[in-house]
Amino acid sequence: LPGDILSGGDTEHEAVYAVYPGRTLDLTGAVKIDGIKQQMVGIEGQFGNPDGSTIAIDVKDFGFTATLTVPDGMTLPENVSAGTVVPEGLAETFEITEAKAEGQKVTITFGLKNAASLDTYAKLKAAVDAAGVSGGAWLRVTVPGVTVNDDVQAGQQLVVRGTVDGRFKAIATSAAGTAKAFSFAWTGEQWAEGKDAVAGGDASIRFTAVIPQSIAQELPGDMLTGSDTTHEATPEVAVGSSINLTGLVKIDTIKQQMAAIEGRFGNPDGGTIAVDVKNFGFTATMTVPEGMTLPADLTKEDVAKAAEGLGDTFEITGVKVEGQKVTITFGLKDAASLDTYAKLKAAVDASGVNGGTELKVTVPGIKIASDLAAGTVLTSTGTVTGEFGAVATSASGRREVFVFDWTAKQLADGKDALATDDDTIQLSMKIASGTVTVKYMDEQGNEIAGPETLTGAVGAAYTAEKKSIDGYEFKELQKGSAPESGTFAKADQTVTYVYQKVTEPTGGPTDEPSTPGTDKPGKPGKTTKPGKGGKSLSKTGAAVLPLLALSAAGVAAGAGLLARRRRDEA
């Protein structure tokens, strides 16, 4: 009997059947029974084609045994039983009597549902004629959920093999008492129209699945901070500040691929092409250097808020921070609903910003360390990979499998100014340097000492210092001066100290000496207070008066000695 193995409606006659690691497929064994029906007619002819109800039948055996053996690389579902396999075409004639799995092999037996009630040839023939699908020609049984193992490699062929055997034994007795014994044994052989595409001279019933080779393509990618690609110059940042890093991937190439898929089917109405999306998504990573710290509590929601171009097509599916690296995954928002090519293409076309050409994901709140020196360069790197796998089936049953793998390379127009190669996606920043000039001025704005220059990382603290300058004392900070202590900024700052001259003592009394006779002597042991009628001398004047008295006495004594000497000479 002609037999075949299928998955879905695909006999794998034109091309091997593409499968995906980690996915499942349903395997169907089929046997063509129109030859059996013709044999039933032949039996009737041996009795001269009388009314079949006049021919008594004693059915000894009528049934089939089918096996499916899967190769290494596939795993049968657990608990295979008569209740888990799915028959087609058995009608009320046949029934599954047993289904079991042993290792890589499934064995299924089925026979007449109620053989005892089929006691005339007419009843038996009617029951057999009622069986079958596709014009009554085929019996089928499906083992659902056969898994393709995760470790199967691209290009690896997985050959499923099948057998089917049948038997029919009966004694037919005519009304006249003529008895005939019939014994048929059927063996399945590969149906020619469903022969395995790569079977060659192998005539056994078989079905070959294969992990498709993916089509590898490059997508332009970039990293930005804000809108700065760091292509023209290296941006400067302050210590202790926070920045956002954005990863970008251009998707216009993907949209072109979607159009090419449509072309493979002759550009029909996309609504007539059924699509089974196996995977469609991206994985982006950002790795920051020492001196930068990723937010430890980063969530999908945080990234989703800042994402651009995902629209209603894609969604953030995972965010994971590990040390200096963050991994972000995003994929189709509702793949199951995109069941036609028209729906899938419309969803992809609706995504993207900048004319629908870019997807962006941003990691907010990356912290710059506070202890970095001015001029320190911080280079972050990124990667983006993506995949798209789908099976498209036209209304006529034509099946096409598409597998794309994408890897992002640095977008030329956004290449980092400090990059040493053309492919690595990277972004460099530099710790900005700030300058504080310290000036020392008199009240008239003249410099009275050389200026000092302080330099450091923007965001770091500085402290200016006053100087000790002969003849001057500090008065104040000039109006509009930078603070004496502050933080370095990108703009130059100036701290201006203003000094005043120190006035030398004159050695004379104050302008308003005390009026004689107005002060009263103080009581013993107490300080004398100035009287109400005048002001006391300054401390300097009080100290000078005794000296003046002594000087006057000296002058008088000298004059006396001089006069005496003159008299003696005379």
ABEGO torsion letter per residue (X at the ends): XBBBBBBEABAGAABBBBBBBGBBBBBBBBBBAAAAAAAAAAAAAAAGGBBAAABBBBBABBBBBBBBBBBBGBBBBBGBBAAABBBBGAEAABBBABBBBBEABBBBBBBBABAAABABAAAAAAAAAABEBGGGABBBBBBBGBBBBAABBBGBBBBBBBBBBBBBBBBBBBAAGBBBBBBBBBBBBBBAAABBAAAEABABBBBBBBBBBBBBBBBBBBBBBEABAGAABBBBBBBGBBBBBBBBBBAAAAAAAAAAAAAAAGGBBAAABBBBBABBBBBBBBBBBBGBBBBAABBAAAAAAABBGAEAABBBABBBBBEABBBBBBBBABAAABABAAAAAAAAAABEBGGGABBBBBBBGBBBBAABBBGBBBBBBBBBBBBBBBBBBBAAGBBBBBBBBBBBBBBAAABBAABABAABBBBBBBBBBBBBBBBBBBAAGBBABBBBBBBBBBGBBBBBBBBBBBGBBBABBBBGBBBABBBBBABBBBBBBBBBBBBBBAGBBBABBBBBGABBBBBBGBBBBBBAABBBBBAAAAAAAAAAAAAAAAAAAAAAAAAAAAAAAX
